[in-house]
Amino acid sequence: MKMNLKYILPVAVAGMLSSCTTDDPKNPGYEYMPNMYRSPSYETYGENPMYADSMEARQPVAGTIARGDAIYTDLDRLPYPYPDTPEGYEKAGAELKDPLPHTPENLAEGKRLYENYCLICHGDKGMGDGPVAKNNGPIPPSYSGDQLKNLPEGKMFHTTQYGKNMMGSHASQLTASQRWKIIQYVQTLQHPEVQASAADSAASGTSKM
């Protein structure tokens, strides 16, 4: 035992001293198994061999509900129950209804959001004549035309959730409640004659007072 200490102790002391001597104050010297306390990380949006698709950035686990963000309401945290299939599209059209009250405030916010996110393709009045369409982009059908005039609100929401044809999903850009407010405004563009009649009635009533 004494013979072992005679050789082991000097080697250990020399190793400790050599690990502490360096001209670079940021250099930790020799480290024993550094990965045990300083784990290597993968580049954001890079490759990660731990996953089957090799993507480092992961989607939220299906069915989980985000918490803690002030812009989200309880409605926005609910999972969307309809799949991205033709059957899901039809079922949403038959079952899904706008959960928000139709108030002037919601309609005004829907108009503001529409002008920020939808006008560029669908146009100011929903005629499919936005700047993108005018510059050789895809031309969406008019909201008040035969194709979309009677489109159920559930199908409209489903389209904002997953996208349809040339229109992409807006679920990553707008919350569920924001998209419902846009749909409330789109409904006024689907039936402009109803809105014009209501406006005329209101004006007529005001003039008689």
C-alpha positions, 0 to 999 in steps of 0.5 A: 500500500505504501509503495502504491501511494509512493507513485500514485500520490505524486502523479495525482498532485501533478495532474491537479497542478497541471489542470490549474495552470493556464495562461488563458483565464477562461480556459478551465484546463483539463476536464474529466468527462465535461459532458456530464455537467456541460451538455452539448446542445443542438442548433435551433432549427438544425438536425437532431438524430434523436428524432425520426424526422431529424428536426430539432424544432418540435411541434407541441404534443397533440392535445396539449393546451398552452397556458400563461399567455395573456393574449389567449382566452379559454377559447383559444386554448381548446384543442381543435376537434376536426381533422384535416380531411374532406370529412373533417371539413364537412363535419365542421361545416355542419357542427361548428358554430361561432362561439363569440357574441356578435357585437360592434366591438367584435365586428370592428376588431374583425374588420381590423384583422381582416385588413391586416391579414386577408385584404391583400388577397381577398380585397377591400370588399371581399371581391378577390381583387386584392394586391396579390391578385392584381399582381398575377397572384392566385385569384380567390372567389368573391365572398358574395359570389355563388361559390362562397355566399352561403359557405357555413361559418364552420367551413370558413373556420376550418379553412383558417385552421388548416388552409385550403387550396391556395390559402394557407393556414392562419392558425399560427398567426391568429388565435381562434377568437381572432379568426372568429372575429374575422369570420363575423366581418366576412359574413358582412361581405358575403351578404352586402345587401343585408348590411346595406338594408340595415344601414338604410333602416338605421339611417331612416330611423335616425332621420325620423327622430 
